[in-house]
Amino acid sequence: RQILLALRSLGLPVAIPDDIPHESIIRAMSVDKKKSAGAVRFTLPAAIGDVRTGIEVRDLPAALASCAAPRVIERLGVGSPTADRQRRGEPG
């Protein structure tokens, strides 16, 4: 949550927007240079100052679904202006 809030405060995206089809992302990732032996490898932040490399993702549709904007917002309460206002206790 701390990482997401830090990214959000910098104006960076924290979720996959609803208007980007997951199929397009999967198609682009299938030819990415980081794909090896059928798996895409990611470098992901684990905590502030702690980054994990070589994380394999074999089920891209499931991984993308977990990063979709509504799921991120629902789980963490961040990612949208409305959720951010609610977190701060401001009126919607």
C-alpha positions in Angstrom: 0.0 0.0 0.0 2.9 2.4 0.8 4.4 1.9 -2.6 1.1 2.4 -4.3 0.5 5.6 -2.4 4.0 6.9 -3.2 3.6 6.2 -6.9 0.1 7.8 -6.9 1.4 10.9 -5.2 3.9 11.3 -8.1 1.1 11.1 -10.6 2.2 7.6 -11.8 -0.4 4.9 -12.7 -1.0 2.2 -10.2 -3.4 0.0 -12.1 -4.1 -1.0 -15.7 -6.7 1.4 -17.1 -10.1 -0.1 -18.1 -9.8 1.1 -21.7 -6.7 -1.0 -22.4 -7.7 -4.5 -23.5 -5.7 -7.2 -21.7 -5.4 -9.1 -25.0 -3.3 -6.2 -26.4 -1.0 -6.2 -23.4 -0.6 -10.0 -23.6 0.2 -9.8 -27.3 2.8 -7.1 -26.8 4.4 -9.0 -23.9 4.5 -12.3 -25.8 7.3 -10.8 -28.0 9.0 -8.9 -25.3 12.8 -9.6 -24.8 12.2 -10.4 -21.1 10.2 -13.5 -22.1 12.2 -16.7 -21.5 11.1 -20.4 -21.5 7.4 -19.4 -21.8 7.4 -17.0 -18.9 7.6 -13.3 -18.7 10.0 -12.0 -16.0 9.3 -8.9 -14.1 11.2 -6.6 -11.7 8.7 -5.6 -8.9 8.9 -3.5 -5.8 8.4 -5.5 -2.6 8.7 -2.6 -0.2 10.2 0.9 -0.2 13.8 0.3 -1.1 13.4 -3.4 -1.8 13.1 -4.6 -5.4 12.8 -8.2 -6.5 14.0 -9.2 -10.0 13.4 -12.2 -12.2 9.8 -12.8 -11.0 8.3 -15.2 -13.4 4.7 -14.9 -14.6 3.3 -17.8 -16.5 -0.4 -16.9 -16.3 -0.5 -13.4 -17.7 -4.3 -13.2 -18.0 -4.6 -13.9 -14.2 -1.8 -11.4 -13.4 -3.4 -8.7 -15.5 -6.8 -9.3 -14.0 -5.3 -8.7 -10.5 -3.8 -5.4 -11.7 -7.0 -4.1 -13.3 -8.1 -0.7 -12.0 -11.3 -1.8 -10.3 -9.6 -4.6 -8.4 -6.7 -2.4 -7.2 -9.0 0.3 -6.1 -11.3 -2.2 -4.4 -8.4 -4.0 -2.5 -6.4 -1.0 -1.6 -8.6 2.1 -1.8 -6.2 3.9 -4.1 -5.9 4.5 -7.8 -8.8 6.8 -8.5 -9.6 10.4 -7.6 -12.8 9.2 -5.9 -10.9 6.6 -3.8 -8.2 9.1 -3.0 -10.8 11.7 -1.8 -12.5 9.0 0.3 -9.2 8.0 1.9 -8.5 11.6 2.8 -12.1 12.0 4.2 -13.1 14.5 1.6 -16.6 14.6 0.2 -17.1 12.6 -3.1 
